[in-house]
Amino acid sequence: MENRVREWEEERLWALGTRSYPALRELPEADSATRTPFQRDRDRIVHTKAFRRLKHKTQVFIAPEGDHYRTRLTHALEVTQVARGVARVLGLNEDLTEAIGLGHDLGHPPFGHIGEQALDEALTARAGRRFRHNEHSLRIVERLERDGQGLNLTEQVRDGILHHTGPGKPATLEGRIVRLVDRVAYINHDIDDAIRAGILRSEDLPADEIALLGPTGSARIDALVSDIVESSAAAGDIAQSDEVGGAMLRLRAFMFREVYLGEKARSEHERVHRTMRGIFDHYATHPELLPESPVEEPDGLQRVTDYLAGMTDRFCIAAFKALNVPEESRL
């Protein structure tokens, strides 16, 4: 298997692409006879509890009633599909790209970006430290899954998960694809959901950017992907042209202004903050009430953070109600 894959990659992959061998893991282990190291990482991620919980975690809208709104799970799948397509055209390692894409948001707490902000503020107020979902995604695969043993993923996948957002830059081109495509996907898919929810109308979108990128989500993604492929091939790195990349950034700023931080979203902010802060403070004061954790942590607030970050939207809502709504009398 290894020799065959090595020969294929030397013949087909871009010189800048990441090779599948040798597997760089924290704990050395024998390679599989049927799967490359990155394929094994992908499979380990897909079979985690954290990955399954993504289907009930919000992308933008809080516990939406409609069946067609994005969740963290559909977002991860959409990012992975687009990113793998970019990797294929550029001659990069598709399996590595896929593993990073599927694992990049495992650490996202309930209620999307608002929930991350709420958990960050609660942890900062109590302990003076920050919560970042990319760091928590890495914690999940390194420390929390498999009853505290972690997944023992390769170094390249862990790096891509950690650096898919934030100031650091992924070490591999495959990781940089996921970092960029993550924005491509959520901006365009969130426009679709915002229109479906009645927060935006098609005519509200900025005219110049739409004229350049396209009138539909699929057209915009196609234009952005084509630009990434052409610009990256020329630059020897994952890149966008100034014109198309600038249009995407302006469209992103529009979405933050009108959707993520807009008037309708702000009405949800207070409720999300109240819900998550209430649960956080309750368990920070009464850590003995937390479920048992397979990971020994001298810091009780880390256990609270792990528990709250792992909740789905509906579980978090139910937990808050259980703490604050009196039970029905049985007398």
ROROVO-858425 format. One record per residue: residue number from 0; residue in three letters; x, y, z of N, C-alpha, C in turn. Coordinates in steps of 0.2 Angstrom, whole numbers, plus 5000, padded with zeros to 4 digits. Example, Ala and Ser with C-alpha at 12.3 -4.5 7.8 and 13.67 -1.06 7.14 Angstrom:
2
<0 ALA <5066 4972 5039> <5062 4978 5039> <5066 4984 5039>>
<1 SER <5064 4989 5035> <5068 4995 5036> <5064 5000 5039>>
REM end
This chain:
331
<0 MET <5004 4994 5000> <5000 5000 5000> <5004 5006 5000>>
<1 GLU <5009 5007 5005> <5013 5013 5005> <5017 5014 4999>>
<2 ASN <5020 5009 4996> <5025 5010 4990> <5020 5012 4984>>
<3 ARG <5014 5009 4984> <5010 5011 4978> <5008 5018 4979>>
<4 VAL <5006 5020 4985> <5004 5027 4986> <5009 5032 4985>>
<5 ARG <5015 5030 4987> <5021 5035 4986> <5023 5036 4979>>
<6 GLU <5022 5030 4975> <5024 5031 4968> <5018 5035 4964>>
<7 TRP <5012 5034 4966> <5007 5038 4963> <5007 5045 4965>>
<8 GLU <5009 5047 4971> <5009 5054 4973> <5015 5057 4970>>
<9 GLU <5021 5054 4969> <5027 5057 4966> <5025 5058 4959>>
<10 GLU <5021 5054 4956> <5019 5055 4949> <5014 5061 4948>>
<11 ARG <5009 5061 4952> <5003 5065 4951> <5002 5071 4956>>
<12 LEU <5005 5071 4962> <5004 5077 4966> <5009 5083 4964>>
<13 TRP <5007 5089 4965> <5011 5095 4965> <5017 5094 4969>>
<14 ALA <5022 5097 4967> <5028 5097 4971> <5027 5100 4978>>
<15 LEU <5023 5104 4979> <5021 5108 4985> <5016 5104 4989>>
<16 GLY <5013 5099 4987> <5008 5095 4990> <5011 5091 4996>>
<17 THR <5007 5089 5001> <5009 5085 5006> <5009 5078 5005>>
<18 ARG <5014 5074 5006> <5014 5067 5005> <5011 5063 5011>>
<19 SER <5008 5057 5009> <5004 5054 5014> <5009 5050 5019>>
<20 TYR <5015 5049 5017> <5019 5045 5021> <5026 5049 5022>>
<21 PRO <5029 5048 5028> <5027 5044 5034> <5022 5047 5038>>
<22 ALA <5018 5043 5042> <5013 5046 5046> <5017 5049 5052>>
<23 LEU <5015 5056 5054> <5019 5059 5059> <5013 5060 5065>>
<24 ARG <5013 5055 5069> <5009 5054 5075> <5012 5055 5082>>
<25 GLU <5009 5058 5087> <5012 5059 5093> <5014 5052 5096>>
<26 LEU <5009 5047 5095> <5011 5040 5097> <5012 5036 5091>>
<27 PRO <5018 5033 5090> <5019 5029 5084> <5014 5023 5083>>
<28 GLU <5012 5021 5078> <5007 5016 5077> <5009 5013 5070>>
<29 ALA <5007 5006 5069> <5008 5003 5063> <5003 5006 5058>>
<30 ASP <5005 5007 5051> <5001 5009 5046> <4996 5004 5044>>
<31 SER <4990 5006 5041> <4985 5002 5039> <4987 4999 5032>>
<32 ALA <4985 4993 5031> <4986 4989 5025> <4982 4992 5019>>
<33 THR <4976 4995 5021> <4971 4997 5016> <4970 5004 5015>>
<34 ARG <4972 5008 5020> <4971 5016 5020> <4977 5019 5022>>
<35 THR <4977 5025 5019> <4983 5030 5020> <4982 5033 5027>>
<36 PRO <4987 5036 5030> <4987 5039 5037> <4981 5044 5037>>
<37 PHE <4981 5048 5031> <4976 5054 5032> <4969 5051 5031>>
<38 GLN <4968 5045 5027> <4961 5042 5027> <4959 5039 5033>>
<39 ARG <4964 5037 5037> <4962 5034 5044> <4960 5040 5048>>
<40 ASP <4964 5046 5048> <4962 5051 5052> <4955 5054 5050>>
<41 ARG <4953 5054 5044> <4946 5056 5041> <4941 5051 5045>>
<42 ASP <4943 5045 5044> <4938 5040 5047> <4937 5040 5055>>
<43 ARG <4943 5042 5058> <4942 5043 5065> <4938 5049 5067>>
<44 ILE <4939 5054 5063> <4935 5060 5065> <4927 5059 5063>>
<45 VAL <4926 5056 5058> <4919 5054 5056> <4915 5050 5061>>
<46 HIS <4919 5046 5065> <4916 5041 5070> <4916 5044 5077>>
<47 THR <4918 5050 5078> <4918 5053 5084> <4911 5055 5086>>
<48 LYS <4910 5056 5093> <4903 5058 5096> <4903 5066 5094>>
<49 ALA <4908 5069 5094> <4908 5077 5093> <4906 5078 5086>>
<50 PHE <4908 5074 5081> <4906 5075 5074> <4898 5073 5073>>
<51 ARG <4896 5068 5077> <4888 5067 5076> <4884 5073 5080>>
<52 ARG <4887 5076 5085> <4883 5081 5088> <4883 5088 5083>>
<53 LEU <4887 5088 5078> <4887 5094 5074> <4880 5095 5070>>
<54 LYS <4876 5089 5070> <4870 5090 5066> <4865 5094 5070>>
<55 HIS <4866 5094 5077> <4861 5098 5081> <4864 5105 5083>>
<56 LYS <4870 5107 5080> <4873 5113 5082> <4871 5119 5076>>
<57 THR <4870 5125 5078> <4868 5130 5074> <4874 5132 5070>>
<58 GLN <4872 5134 5063> <4877 5137 5059> <4876 5145 5060>>
<59 VAL <4870 5147 5059> <4868 5154 5060> <4862 5155 5064>>
<60 PHE <4857 5152 5063> <4851 5153 5066> <4850 5148 5072>>
<61 ILE <4847 5151 5077> <4846 5147 5084> <4841 5142 5083>>
<62 ALA <4843 5136 5084> <4838 5130 5084> <4832 5131 5079>>
<63 PRO <4834 5132 5072> <4829 5134 5067> <4823 5129 5067>>
<64 GLU <4817 5131 5065> <4812 5126 5064> <4812 5123 5057>>
<65 GLY <4814 5126 5052> <4814 5123 5046> <4819 5118 5045>>
<66 ASP <4818 5113 5040> <4822 5108 5039> <4828 5109 5035>>
<67 HIS <4828 5115 5031> <4833 5116 5026> <4839 5121 5028>>
<68 TYR <4839 5123 5034> <4844 5128 5037> <4850 5124 5038>>
<69 ARG <4856 5127 5037> <4863 5124 5038> <4864 5123 5046>>
<70 THR <4867 5117 5047> <4870 5116 5054> <4877 5115 5053>>
<71 ARG <4881 5115 5059> <4888 5114 5059> <4890 5107 5055>>
<72 LEU <4886 5102 5055> <4887 5096 5051> <4887 5098 5043>>
<73 THR <4881 5101 5041> <4881 5102 5034> <4886 5107 5032>>
<74 HIS <4888 5112 5036> <4893 5116 5034> <4900 5113 5034>>
<75 ALA <4902 5108 5038> <4908 5104 5038> <4908 5100 5031>>
<76 LEU <4902 5097 5029> <4902 5093 5023> <4903 5098 5017>>
<77 GLU <4900 5104 5017> <4900 5108 5012> <4907 5111 5011>>
<78 VAL <4911 5113 5016> <4918 5115 5016> <4922 5110 5013>>
<79 THR <4921 5104 5016> <4925 5098 5014> <4924 5097 5006>>
<80 GLN <4918 5097 5004> <4917 5095 4997> <4920 5100 4992>>
<81 VAL <4920 5107 4994> <4923 5112 4990> <4930 5112 4990>>
<82 ALA <4933 5111 4997> <4940 5111 4998> <4943 5105 4994>>
<83 ARG <4940 5099 4994> <4943 5094 4991> <4943 5095 4983>>
<84 GLY <4938 5098 4981> <4938 5100 4974> <4944 5104 4972>>
<85 VAL <4945 5109 4976> <4951 5114 4975> <4958 5110 4975>>
<86 ALA <4958 5105 4980> <4964 5101 4981> <4965 5097 4975>>
<87 ARG <4960 5094 4972> <4961 5090 4966> <4963 5093 4960>>
<88 VAL <4961 5099 4959> <4963 5103 4953> <4970 5105 4954>>
<89 LEU <4972 5107 4960> <4979 5109 4961> <4984 5104 4961>>
<90 GLY <4982 5098 4962> <4986 5092 4963> <4989 5092 4970>>
<91 LEU <4985 5093 4975> <4986 5093 4982> <4983 5086 4985>>
<92 ASN <4985 5085 4991> <4983 5079 4994> <4975 5079 4996>>
<93 GLU <4971 5076 4993> <4964 5076 4994> <4962 5073 5001>>
<94 ASP <4965 5068 5003> <4963 5065 5009> <4965 5069 5015>>
<95 LEU <4971 5073 5015> <4973 5077 5020> <4968 5083 5020>>
<96 THR <4966 5086 5015> <4961 5091 5014> <4954 5089 5017>>
<97 GLU <4952 5083 5016> <4946 5080 5018> <4946 5080 5026>>
<98 ALA <4951 5077 5028> <4951 5076 5036> <4951 5082 5039>>
<99 ILE <4955 5087 5037> <4955 5094 5040> <4948 5097 5040>>
<100 GLY <4945 5097 5034> <4938 5100 5033> <4933 5097 5037>>
<101 LEU <4933 5090 5038> <4928 5087 5042> <4929 5088 5050>>
<102 GLY <4935 5089 5052> <4937 5090 5059> <4937 5098 5061>>
<103 HIS <4937 5102 5056> <4939 5109 5058> <4934 5112 5063>>
<104 ASP <4928 5111 5064> <4923 5114 5068> <4920 5109 5074>>
<105 LEU <4924 5104 5075> <4922 5099 5080> <4921 5103 5087>>
<106 GLY <4925 5108 5088> <4925 5112 5095> <4920 5117 5095>>
<107 HIS <4916 5118 5090> <4911 5124 5091> <4906 5123 5096>>
<108 PRO <4904 5128 5100> <4899 5127 5105> <4892 5128 5102>>
<109 PRO <4887 5127 5106> <4880 5128 5103> <4879 5136 5101>>
<110 PHE <4874 5137 5097> <4872 5144 5095> <4877 5147 5091>>
<111 GLY <4881 5144 5087> <4885 5147 5082> <4890 5152 5085>>
<112 HIS <4891 5158 5081> <4896 5163 5083> <4894 5166 5089>>
<113 ILE <4888 5167 5090> <4885 5170 5097> <4887 5166 5103>>
<114 GLY <4886 5159 5102> <4888 5155 5107> <4895 5155 5109>>
<115 GLU <4899 5155 5104> <4906 5156 5105> <4908 5162 5109>>
<116 GLN <4905 5167 5107> <4906 5174 5111> <4904 5173 5118>>
<117 ALA <4898 5170 5119> <4896 5170 5126> <4900 5166 5130>>
<118 LEU <4902 5160 5128> <4907 5156 5131> <4913 5159 5133>>
<119 ASP <4916 5162 5128> <4922 5166 5129> <4922 5171 5134>>
<120 GLU <4916 5175 5134> <4915 5180 5139> <4915 5177 5146>>
<121 ALA <4911 5172 5147> <4910 5168 5153> <4917 5166 5156>>
<122 LEU <4921 5163 5152> <4927 5160 5154> <4932 5166 5156>>
<123 THR <4932 5171 5152> <4936 5177 5153> <4934 5180 5160>>
<124 ALA <4928 5181 5161> <4926 5184 5167> <4928 5180 5173>>
<125 ARG <4927 5173 5173> <4929 5169 5178> <4936 5167 5179>>
<126 ALA <4940 5166 5174> <4947 5164 5174> <4952 5168 5171>>
<127 GLY <4950 5173 5167> <4954 5178 5163> <4957 5174 5157>>
<128 ARG <4954 5169 5155> <4957 5166 5149> <4952 5165 5143>>
<129 ARG <4954 5164 5137> <4949 5164 5132> <4947 5157 5129>>
<130 PHE <4941 5157 5126> <4939 5152 5123> <4939 5153 5115>>
<131 ARG <4942 5148 5111> <4942 5149 5104> <4940 5142 5101>>
<132 HIS <4936 5142 5097> <4933 5135 5095> <4938 5131 5091>>
<133 ASN <4943 5134 5088> <4948 5130 5084> <4953 5127 5089>>
<134 GLU <4954 5130 5095> <4958 5127 5100> <4955 5121 5103>>
<135 HIS <4948 5122 5104> <4944 5117 5107> <4943 5111 5102>>
<136 SER <4943 5113 5096> <4943 5107 5091> <4949 5103 5092>>
<137 LEU <4955 5106 5093> <4961 5102 5094> <4961 5098 5100>>
<138 ARG <4958 5101 5105> <4957 5098 5112> <4953 5092 5111>>
<139 ILE <4948 5092 5108> <4943 5086 5107> <4947 5080 5104>>
<140 VAL <4951 5082 5098> <4954 5076 5095> <4960 5074 5099>>
<141 GLU <4963 5078 5103> <4969 5076 5106> <4968 5073 5113>>
<142 ARG <4962 5076 5116> <4961 5074 5124> <4955 5071 5125>>
<143 LEU <4949 5073 5122> <4943 5071 5125> <4940 5065 5121>>
<144 GLU <4941 5064 5115> <4938 5058 5112> <4941 5052 5114>>
<145 ARG <4937 5046 5113> <4940 5040 5115> <4941 5039 5122>>
<146 ASP <4936 5042 5126> <4936 5042 5133> <4943 5044 5136>>
<147 GLY <4945 5050 5133> <4951 5053 5136> <4957 5051 5132>>
<148 GLN <4957 5046 5128> <4963 5044 5124> <4965 5049 5118>>
<149 GLY <4960 5052 5116> <4962 5056 5110> <4962 5051 5103>>
<150 LEU <4962 5054 5098> <4962 5051 5091> <4969 5049 5088>>
<151 ASN <4974 5052 5091> <4981 5051 5089> <4982 5053 5081>>
<152 LEU <4979 5059 5079> <4979 5061 5072> <4986 5063 5070>>
<153 THR <4987 5063 5064> <4993 5065 5061> <4995 5073 5063>>
<154 GLU <5001 5074 5063> <5003 5081 5064> <5000 5086 5059>>
<155 GLN <4999 5084 5053> <4997 5089 5048> <4989 5090 5049>>
<156 VAL <4985 5085 5051> <4978 5086 5052> <4977 5090 5058>>
<157 ARG <4981 5089 5063> <4980 5093 5069> <4982 5100 5068>>
<158 ASP <4987 5101 5064> <4989 5108 5063> <4984 5112 5058>>
<159 GLY <4981 5108 5054> <4975 5111 5049> <4969 5113 5053>>
<160 ILE <4967 5109 5058> <4962 5110 5062> <4963 5116 5067>>
<161 LEU <4969 5116 5070> <4970 5122 5074> <4970 5129 5071>>
<162 HIS <4973 5129 5065> <4975 5135 5061> <4970 5136 5056>>
<163 HIS <4964 5133 5056> <4959 5135 5051> <4956 5142 5052>>
<164 THR <4957 5145 5058> <4955 5152 5059> <4960 5154 5064>>
<165 GLY <4960 5161 5065> <4965 5164 5070> <4971 5166 5066>>
<166 PRO <4976 5169 5070> <4982 5172 5067> <4987 5167 5064>>
<167 GLY <4987 5161 5066> <4992 5157 5064> <4990 5154 5057>>
<168 LYS <4995 5152 5053> <4994 5150 5046> <4995 5143 5046>>
<169 PRO <4991 5139 5043> <4992 5132 5042> <4999 5130 5039>>
<170 ALA <5002 5125 5041> <5009 5123 5038> <5008 5120 5031>>
<171 THR <5002 5117 5030> <5002 5114 5023> <4997 5118 5019>>
<172 LEU <4998 5117 5012> <4994 5120 5007> <4987 5117 5008>>
<173 GLU <4986 5111 5010> <4979 5108 5011> <4976 5111 5016>>
<174 GLY <4979 5113 5022> <4976 5116 5027> <4974 5124 5025>>
<175 ARG <4978 5127 5021> <4977 5134 5019> <4970 5134 5014>>
<176 ILE <4969 5128 5011> <4963 5128 5007> <4957 5128 5011>>
<177 VAL <4957 5124 5016> <4952 5123 5021> <4950 5130 5024>>
<178 ARG <4956 5133 5026> <4955 5140 5030> <4951 5145 5025>>
<179 LEU <4953 5145 5019> <4950 5150 5014> <4943 5147 5012>>
<180 VAL <4942 5141 5011> <4936 5139 5008> <4931 5139 5014>>
<181 ASP <4933 5138 5020> <4928 5139 5026> <4924 5146 5025>>
<182 ARG <4928 5151 5023> <4925 5158 5023> <4920 5158 5016>>
<183 VAL <4923 5155 5011> <4919 5155 5005> <4912 5151 5006>>
<184 ALA <4913 5146 5009> <4907 5142 5011> <4902 5146 5015>>
<185 TYR <4904 5148 5021> <4899 5150 5026> <4896 5157 5023>>
<186 ILE <4900 5161 5020> <4897 5168 5018> <4891 5166 5013>>
<187 ASN <4893 5162 5008> <4888 5161 5003> <4882 5157 5005>>
<188 HIS <4883 5152 5009> <4878 5148 5012> <4873 5151 5017>>
<189 ASP <4877 5156 5021> <4873 5160 5026> <4869 5165 5022>>
<190 ILE <4871 5167 5016> <4866 5172 5012> <4860 5168 5010>>
<191 ASP <4861 5162 5008> <4855 5158 5006> <4850 5157 5012>>
<192 ASP <4853 5155 5018> <4849 5154 5024> <4846 5161 5026>>
<193 ALA <4849 5166 5026> <4846 5173 5028> <4841 5175 5023>>
<194 ILE <4841 5173 5017> <4836 5175 5012> <4830 5170 5014>>
<195 ARG <4831 5164 5015> <4826 5159 5017> <4822 5161 5023>>
<196 ALA <4826 5164 5028> <4823 5166 5034> <4819 5173 5034>>
<197 GLY <4820 5176 5028> <4817 5183 5028> <4821 5189 5030>>
<198 ILE <4827 5187 5032> <4831 5193 5035> <4834 5197 5030>>
<199 LEU <4836 5194 5024> <4838 5197 5018> <4834 5196 5012>>
<200 ARG <4834 5200 5007> <4831 5199 5001> <4837 5199 4996>>
<201 SER <4836 5196 4990> <4841 5196 4985> <4843 5203 4983>>
<202 GLU <4838 5207 4983> <4840 5214 4981> <4844 5218 4986>>
<203 ASP <4844 5216 4992> <4848 5219 4997> <4855 5218 4997>>
<204 LEU <4857 5213 4993> <4864 5211 4993> <4868 5216 4989>>
<205 PRO <4874 5218 4991> <4878 5223 4988> <4879 5222 4980>>
<206 ALA <4877 5227 4976> <4876 5226 4969> <4883 5225 4965>>
<207 ASP <4888 5228 4967> <4895 5228 4964> <4898 5221 4965>>
<208 GLU <4897 5218 4971> <4900 5212 4973> <4896 5206 4969>>
<209 ILE <4890 5207 4969> <4886 5202 4966> <4887 5202 4959>>
<210 ALA <4888 5208 4956> <4889 5208 4949> <4895 5204 4947>>
<211 LEU <4900 5205 4951> <4907 5202 4950> <4907 5194 4951>>
<212 LEU <4904 5192 4957> <4904 5185 4959> <4899 5181 4957>>
<213 GLY <4893 5184 4955> <4887 5180 4953> <4881 5181 4957>>
<214 PRO <4875 5180 4954> <4869 5181 4957> <4866 5175 4962>>
<215 THR <4869 5169 4961> <4867 5164 4965> <4873 5161 4969>>
<216 GLY <4871 5157 4975> <4877 5155 4979> <4881 5150 4975>>
<217 SER <4878 5146 4971> <4883 5141 4967> <4887 5145 4962>>
<218 ALA <4884 5150 4959> <4888 5154 4954> <4894 5158 4958>>
<219 ARG <4893 5161 4964> <4898 5164 4968> <4903 5159 4970>>
<220 ILE <4901 5153 4972> <4906 5148 4974> <4911 5146 4969>>
<221 ASP <4907 5145 4963> <4911 5143 4957> <4916 5149 4955>>
<222 ALA <4914 5155 4955> <4919 5160 4953> <4924 5161 4958>>
<223 LEU <4923 5160 4965> <4928 5161 4970> <4933 5155 4969>>
<224 VAL <4930 5149 4968> <4935 5143 4968> <4939 5144 4961>>
<225 SER <4936 5146 4956> <4940 5147 4950> <4946 5152 4951>>
<226 ASP <4944 5157 4955> <4950 5162 4956> <4955 5159 4961>>
<227 ILE <4953 5155 4966> <4958 5152 4970> <4963 5148 4966>>
<228 VAL <4960 5144 4962> <4964 5139 4958> <4969 5143 4954>>
<229 GLU <4967 5148 4950> <4971 5151 4946> <4976 5155 4950>>
<230 SER <4974 5159 4955> <4979 5163 4959> <4984 5158 4962>>
<231 SER <4982 5153 4965> <4986 5148 4969> <4991 5145 4964>>
<232 ALA <4989 5143 4958> <4994 5140 4954> <5000 5145 4952>>
<233 ALA <4998 5151 4951> <5003 5156 4949> <5007 5158 4955>>
<234 ALA <5004 5158 4961> <5008 5161 4967> <5012 5155 4971>>
<235 GLY <5011 5149 4969> <5014 5144 4973> <5012 5143 4980>>
<236 ASP <5006 5146 4981> <5003 5146 4988> <4995 5146 4987>>
<237 ILE <4992 5146 4992> <4984 5146 4992> <4983 5154 4992>>
<238 ALA <4980 5156 4987> <4979 5164 4986> <4973 5165 4982>>
<239 GLN <4971 5172 4983> <4965 5175 4979> <4968 5181 4975>>
<240 SER <4965 5183 4970> <4966 5189 4967> <4964 5195 4971>>
<241 ASP <4967 5200 4970> <4965 5206 4974> <4957 5208 4972>>
<242 GLU <4955 5208 4966> <4949 5209 4964> <4943 5205 4967>>
<243 VAL <4944 5198 4966> <4939 5194 4969> <4940 5193 4976>>
<244 GLY <4946 5192 4979> <4947 5192 4986> <4944 5198 4990>>
<245 GLY <4945 5204 4987> <4942 5210 4990> <4934 5210 4990>>
<246 ALA <4931 5207 4984> <4924 5207 4984> <4922 5202 4989>>
<247 MET <4925 5197 4990> <4923 5192 4995> <4923 5195 5002>>
<248 LEU <4928 5199 5004> <4929 5202 5010> <4924 5207 5011>>
<249 ARG <4922 5211 5006> <4917 5216 5007> <4910 5212 5008>>
<250 LEU <4909 5207 5004> <4903 5203 5005> <4902 5200 5013>>
<251 ARG <4908 5198 5015> <4908 5196 5022> <4907 5201 5027>>
<252 ALA <4909 5207 5026> <4908 5213 5030> <4901 5215 5030>>
<253 PHE <4898 5214 5024> <4890 5215 5023> <4886 5210 5028>>
<254 MET <4888 5204 5027> <4885 5199 5031> <4886 5200 5039>>
<255 PHE <4891 5202 5041> <4892 5204 5048> <4888 5209 5050>>
<256 ARG <4887 5214 5046> <4884 5220 5048> <4876 5219 5047>>
<257 GLU <4874 5215 5042> <4867 5215 5041> <4864 5208 5044>>
<258 VAL <4868 5203 5045> <4865 5197 5047> <4868 5195 5054>>
<259 TYR <4875 5193 5054> <4878 5191 5061> <4877 5195 5066>>
<260 LEU <4878 5202 5065> <4877 5207 5071> <4871 5212 5069>>
<261 GLY <4867 5210 5065> <4861 5214 5063> <4856 5215 5068>>
<262 GLU <4851 5219 5067> <4846 5220 5072> <4842 5213 5074>>
<263 LYS <4840 5209 5070> <4837 5203 5071> <4841 5198 5075>>
<264 ALA <4848 5198 5074> <4852 5194 5077> <4853 5196 5084>>
<265 ARG <4854 5203 5085> <4855 5206 5092> <4849 5204 5097>>
<266 SER <4843 5203 5094> <4838 5201 5099> <4839 5194 5101>>
<267 GLU <4843 5190 5098> <4845 5183 5100> <4851 5183 5105>>
<268 HIS <4855 5188 5104> <4861 5188 5107> <4860 5188 5115>>
<269 GLU <4856 5192 5117> <4855 5193 5124> <4852 5186 5127>>
<270 ARG <4848 5183 5124> <4845 5176 5126> <4851 5171 5126>>
<271 VAL <4855 5171 5121> <4860 5166 5121> <4865 5167 5126>>
<272 HIS <4867 5174 5127> <4872 5175 5133> <4869 5173 5139>>
<273 ARG <4862 5175 5141> <4859 5173 5147> <4859 5166 5148>>
<274 THR <4857 5162 5143> <4857 5155 5143> <4864 5152 5145>>
<275 MET <4869 5153 5141> <4875 5150 5142> <4879 5153 5148>>
<276 ARG <4878 5159 5150> <4881 5162 5156> <4878 5158 5162>>
<277 GLY <4871 5157 5162> <4868 5154 5167> <4870 5147 5169>>
<278 ILE <4871 5143 5163> <4873 5137 5164> <4880 5136 5167>>
<279 PHE <4885 5141 5164> <4892 5141 5165> <4893 5143 5173>>
<280 ASP <4889 5148 5175> <4890 5150 5182> <4887 5145 5187>>
<281 HIS <4882 5141 5185> <4879 5136 5189> <4884 5131 5190>>
<282 TYR <4887 5128 5185> <4892 5123 5186> <4899 5125 5188>>
<283 ALA <4900 5131 5187> <4907 5134 5190> <4906 5134 5198>>
<284 THR <4900 5135 5200> <4899 5136 5207> <4898 5129 5210>>
<285 HIS <4895 5124 5206> <4893 5118 5209> <4896 5112 5204>>
<286 PRO <4903 5112 5204> <4906 5107 5199> <4905 5100 5201>>
<287 GLU <4903 5099 5207> <4901 5092 5209> <4895 5089 5205>>
<288 LEU <4891 5094 5202> <4885 5092 5198> <4887 5090 5191>>
<289 LEU <4893 5091 5189> <4894 5090 5182> <4895 5082 5181>>
<290 PRO <4893 5080 5175> <4894 5073 5173> <4901 5071 5174>>
<291 GLU <4903 5064 5175> <4910 5062 5176> <4913 5063 5169>>
<292 SER <4919 5065 5169> <4923 5066 5163> <4929 5061 5163>>
<293 PRO <4931 5058 5157> <4936 5054 5157> <4943 5057 5157>>
<294 VAL <4943 5064 5157> <4949 5067 5158> <4950 5071 5164>>
<295 GLU <4955 5069 5168> <4957 5072 5174> <4959 5079 5173>>
<296 GLU <4956 5084 5176> <4958 5091 5176> <4958 5094 5182>>
<297 PRO <4964 5097 5185> <4964 5100 5191> <4960 5107 5191>>
<298 ASP <4959 5110 5185> <4955 5116 5185> <4948 5114 5183>>
<299 GLY <4943 5115 5188> <4936 5114 5187> <4933 5118 5181>>
<300 LEU <4935 5124 5180> <4932 5127 5175> <4933 5124 5168>>
<301 GLN <4939 5121 5167> <4940 5117 5161> <4935 5112 5160>>
<302 ARG <4933 5108 5165> <4927 5103 5164> <4921 5107 5162>>
<303 VAL <4919 5113 5165> <4913 5116 5164> <4913 5118 5156>>
<304 THR <4919 5121 5154> <4920 5123 5147> <4919 5117 5143>>
<305 ASP <4922 5111 5144> <4921 5106 5140> <4914 5103 5139>>
<306 TYR <4911 5103 5145> <4904 5101 5145> <4899 5106 5141>>
<307 LEU <4900 5112 5142> <4896 5117 5139> <4897 5118 5131>>
<308 ALA <4904 5117 5130> <4905 5118 5122> <4903 5112 5119>>
<309 GLY <4902 5106 5122> <4900 5100 5119> <4892 5099 5118>>
<310 MET <4889 5104 5121> <4881 5104 5120> <4879 5105 5113>>
<311 THR <4873 5102 5111> <4870 5104 5106> <4865 5110 5107>>
<312 ASP <4862 5114 5102> <4858 5119 5104> <4852 5117 5108>>
<313 ARG <4849 5111 5106> <4843 5109 5110> <4844 5107 5117>>
<314 PHE <4850 5103 5118> <4852 5101 5124> <4854 5107 5129>>
<315 CYS <4857 5112 5126> <4858 5118 5130> <4852 5121 5132>>
<316 ILE <4847 5122 5128> <4841 5125 5130> <4837 5121 5135>>
<317 ALA <4837 5114 5134> <4834 5110 5139> <4838 5111 5146>>
<318 ALA <4844 5111 5146> <4848 5112 5152> <4846 5118 5156>>
<319 PHE <4846 5124 5152> <4844 5130 5155> <4837 5130 5158>>
<320 LYS <4833 5127 5154> <4826 5126 5157> <4826 5122 5164>>
<321 ALA <4829 5117 5164> <4829 5113 5170> <4832 5116 5176>>
<322 LEU <4837 5121 5175> <4839 5125 5180> <4835 5131 5182>>
<323 ASN <4831 5133 5178> <4827 5139 5179> <4820 5139 5179>>
<324 VAL <4817 5133 5177> <4810 5133 5176> <4807 5128 5182>>
<325 PRO <4803 5130 5186> <4801 5125 5191> <4797 5119 5188>>
<326 GLU <4798 5113 5191> <4795 5107 5189> <4787 5108 5190>>
<327 GLU <4784 5104 5186> <4776 5104 5187> <4775 5100 5194>>
<328 SER <4770 5103 5198> <4769 5100 5204> <4765 5093 5203>>
<329 ARG <4767 5088 5207> <4764 5082 5206> <4759 5081 5212>>
<330 LEU <4757 5086 5216> <4753 5085 5222> <4745 5085 5219>>
REM end
